[in-house]
Amino acid sequence: MATLKNSLYILIGACSYGILASIVKLGYKAGYSVHEITGSQYLFGLLLLLIVSPFFKRTKITLKQVGSLMLTGTALSLTGIFYGLSLAKNPASIAVVLLFQFTWICILIESLYMKKKPTRDKLLSIAFLLIGTVLASNLTTEGIHSIQADGLIYGLISALCFAVFIFASGKVATEVSTIQRSLFITLGGLIIILLTFSPTFITSGILFDGLWKYALLTSLFGVIFPIVFYALGAPKLDGGLTTIIGSAELPAAVVAAVVILNERISALQVLGIVAILIGIGIPQLRSLTLLSKSKSQKLTT
């Protein structure tokens, strides 16, 4: 049951990150730039965490743990930066497929770290996830032919950064309280954003001229929920399972685009979402089977 509960935490974090894409698109339509949306997202996320942190339990934290957590946040913010560059060079369908290569990359990192091969159910799950990703992203022949080499590199780097974030979320400073972990992860992400983009959105007055509405929503769905819920669930699950459940981001993004942006969804996209859900469900079925066997053994004894 603990595995299912922690899996639910990851599911909530992944779905919130999927919803983020539609909110960002609304911000773009309102005339705000990439650096204004992204920068204000992390700034508001840090401020919200600072506001609520006094109400939560704190634990002792070392400078080494602080540095490790900030580096973890760097991986998440770099994911957003390189994904944005990938979107600028290639069609969105290509960029999505490239980003979702994080599934097998994270499984590979976990296998190298644990020095053991991934289980059959994980490999089967990854197969469903990759097939579902291609279908759900509405990939077309025209899109494949329009791939640019630099956009391909940016997309794969974004996948690598996201895989590192997911892996590190379950391994770095796990004994530190969730809110403290989230604070320093967000701070690390904000620092990279401010170093990469111009921080003029802070001093220009644009924050209080309408940007704050998008900053509040993007900070919730792109910082608070993903980081906090990954911090809750990832340390108690293996990296492979966390990655597989994290793939719920794509179905959430497609559904959010339909609900928020009134975009149409094709039959192939529905089929892709179903395939992804099957891929996510395969490891959970194994957990339920093991739980059922455990209960049966207790009853017989």
TAQUIJO-V647333 format. One record per run of one state. SS is the DSSP state (2 for helix, 1 for strand, 0 for the rest). FROM is the first residue (numbers start at 1). LEN is the number of residues. If there is no record, write none. Layout:
SS,FROM,LEN ; SS,FROM,LEN
This chain:
0,1,1 ; 2,2,28 ; 0,30,4 ; 2,34,20 ; 0,54,9 ; 2,63,27 ; 0,90,2 ; 2,92,8 ; 0,100,2 ; 2,102,13 ; 0,115,5 ; 2,120,17 ; 0,137,4 ; 2,141,5 ; 0,146,3 ; 2,149,21 ; 0,170,8 ; 2,178,19 ; 0,197,3 ; 2,200,4 ; 0,204,2 ; 2,206,4 ; 0,210,1 ; 2,211,26 ; 0,237,2 ; 2,239,8 ; 0,247,1 ; 2,248,14 ; 0,262,5 ; 2,267,34 ; 0,301,1
